[in-house]
Amino acid sequence: MLSVDLAARRLGLRPGTPVAKAQALHPDLLIMDADPDGDRAGLERLALWFQHRIAPIVAPDPPDGIVLDTTGADHLHGGEAVMLENMVTRLKESGITARAAIADTWGAAHALARYGRGRITIVPPGEMAAVIADLPIEALRLPADIIDGLHGLGVSRIGPLAGMPRAPLALRFGPDVARRLDQAFGRQAEAIVPVRLQAPVQVSRNFAEPISAAETIARYITKLVPPLCAGLEEREQGVRRLDLLLHRVDSRTEAVRVATAMPVRDVRRLTRLLCDRIETIDPGFGIERMVLTASLAEPILHRQGVSALIEEEEADVSDLIDTLANRVGMQALYRFAPVESDVPERAVCRVPALAPEEAREWPDHWPRPTRLLPRPEPIQTMAVLPDHPPVFFIWRGIRRRIRCADGPERVFGEWWKGDAELTTVRDYFRVEDTSGETFWVYRTGDGEHGETGSQGWFLHGLFE
Amino acid sequence: MPAPEPRPALEALRAQVSRLEGQGRRRRGALPFGVPEIDGRLPDGGLALGALHEVAGGGHDALNAAASGLFSAGIAARTRGKVLWIATRQDLYAPALQQVGLSARRTIYVAASSDVDVLACFEEALRHQGLGAVVAEVARLSMTASRRLQLAAETSGALGIAIRRWRRQTDAADFGQPTASVTRWRVSVLPSVPLPVPGVGRSRWLLELIRARAGECADFEVEACDAKGRLVPCRLALPAALADRPAQEAAGDRRARA
């Protein structure tokens, strides 16, 4: 066994126990195959998370640790103790049992986090030598055979080891022992090579002679996009956001940003999107450098094509959506989706134009108006209560006599939206005037009880 | 019908005329209404694809564009592929479009901030191959703008519908100005079909084909689009005609109950 969790440790299992023996002792033991590559990748991801949240210099310390240089970062998180407490608590919430230590050196912190007493250890500057002298030599990041050899010599603590003469140690065990001791005590520097986020794909071009004509800018855009797409192809990504920075000779910078609804790696489409925006660029006295950055890139998901047996493949309109969105804004492109509500204005919601299509549709028991007024407009009417349609109504100064009507269609208030809607009612009528125009009017209230509404009439929509 | 005898001189003249019209364009086909009376009047046997069509409402509908909107939605519903609906005023009610067969899944709306934006998006969308129809609500449509739209539609074979919708009744006079659109329609509401019981009958439209390139003007009285976007010509012997349209009968039934 390579590793055991806390419950298993309580049962007396230790790393190194043969699996067969453990199973014999505890028949219903859950055993999983070791996945060192997966562990390393997970550690790397966790390190990146720390880099985002705590401090910029972070490195994974395989097999089970992460090292951070928190110099100058602790005060941002409320001091060293609070920071460590937060980190450990946050990890615990994610199901990871962790111990943390702060010391002057990587070696000492490594040793304290694994062999220290508490869950959290903070060693004040300068007191480190005294603290780690007590720890076992296993804490020194030495290979197992050297540890065994040292045990053979009767050395089990770091303090006595540090006091031994160096030369015989080096002769017998090689230079590692002295190096690890020096690193732990801070006599030898040890650099943390931080994990790094993948740099965005970027291409640039300098001009000996500044350019300013729109055609010239367009020409160089067409030259920059193909290498960018090649770089993206290597990573199997497509751009969601593209930044074109144009550095002018007067050291100002013009920027053009285009966004796409889905990851794109098509040279023609990206060129087109950028060239559409050339008119927004002010070249001033000329542009001497162009930088094109894929500031947001995502993996391109390949979709299985539809075989031509029954379904006909629908043409892809995402390029048009991108072109239009860069003109009018992404939020100005939308589709309507059904919401389960009987209140007409709540029955629709806007979803992004390329959102996955949903299967639901509006029920069509009742005719609905083609145009719905942004808000219902009060009208003057005359109607027989409780359930007759109006005889006439006046809307926007025009009096219309009603020839025939359908209704009422009763819509109840949605009490789960608010107490005020507990009793409210609207009665909708579809009415046609003498010229043939059809309107959607409603009365608030059921025509009998005051608490159901004000019994006023409103026009809400227009039919064909 | 016997095959027409070849007339080389006439053929040459036709070729010259079509060259003058600036069209080396392929015939893109047409979207028939499925109503022989209307399709017979249109030179392509239906609404020409790869062309711009104009629809306006008569009377108050010029401002509200409810009937003209529904008429356009019915046409769009009978196409295949996504439909783009460009407008400055966002008052379309999607459940109503679904009731004439234009599913909300197919329809992408563009909220433009000005007529200039509408026309720019309209032209861009008409150039795109792969949309079923592009519908745009515009107030003013100049000869130049419509010419650009028509050329854009020709390159892609898209069906473009410009709904003419004004802010004021007086602006509707703009509809008299010539444009490059292939057909021009006016939809006015007529009193609905009277029912034997109280209630609103099936609504009827007066459909005026005001202009058709290489065609003639005509008026049609039709019943409004059904659940698949189809128009039905009015026949006055109602009860008998209703009998062979079960959907209609059910609708009448429902209203009667209501």
Interface residues (C-beta under 8 A of the other chain):
Chain A: E312 E314 A315 D316 V317 D319 L320 I321 T323 L324 R327 V328 A332 L333 Y334 R335 F336 A337 P338 P344 A347 V348 A353 E357 E358 E361 W362 D364 H365 P367 R368 P369 T370 R371 L372 L373 P374 R403 C404 A405 D406 G407 E409 R430 V431 E432 T434 S435 G436 E437 T438 G461 L462 F463 E464
Chain B: G59 H60 D61 N64 A65 A66 A67 G69 L70 F71 A73 R80 G81 K82 L84 Q90 D91 L92 Y93 A94 P95 A96 L97 Q98 Q99 S103 A104 R105 T107 I108 Y109 V110 A111 A112 S113 D117 A120 C121 E124 A125 H128 Q129 G130 L131 V189 L190 P191 S192 P194 L195 P198 G199 V200 G201 S203 R204 W205 A224 A227 R254 R255 A258
